[in-house]
């Protein structure tokens, strides 16, 4: 039965946005990106389609903003007091995200790109390098503690951990094997971010 949204309590601003974002994530989990429609999100959120289309011209924009809002912000990056444990915690958060709605969205958007559509610009504009900024925050604290030489902090090294997780996700699938995050941290990231040398 279709809900008559005119009989529902009116919501505006953040309350309405939060309901729409949660409905989008729930739809991604239940029907996947391929099955997600603006109509389905509107029905689940008890909102009108017009209220969605006024802010998000297509499902690409809606999905990317909903996923972006669900991810940790750079200011909330793990702070355990040492670099290795921070890296394990951060990549575990990323692996959990890829195992949920964020991963389903990534698969769908990349599928559209392969069919000749162009969601990648929207992806870059919406995510704004959040993974790198999270990593930057973790490594910055390690530099301040004297665990890492500032000269070892480069964009490619900051990107490497998340890149390896995404590669496994896209080409080997889910679930992530037990120990994968620890292996990436111990075999790749820790050797890349070395302590300062006394003669530097």
VENLINJO-V713511 format. One record per helix or strand of 3 or more residues. SS is the DSSP state (H for helix, E for strand). FROM is the first residue (numbers start at 1). TO is the last residue. If there is no record, write none. Layout:
ss=SS from=FROM to=TO
ss=SS from=FROM to=TO
This chain:
ss=H from=5 to=7
ss=H from=13 to=35
ss=H from=38 to=45
ss=H from=49 to=55
ss=H from=59 to=70
ss=H from=74 to=76
ss=H from=83 to=98
ss=H from=101 to=114
ss=H from=120 to=127
ss=H from=130 to=145
ss=H from=150 to=152
ss=H from=155 to=171
ss=H from=180 to=192
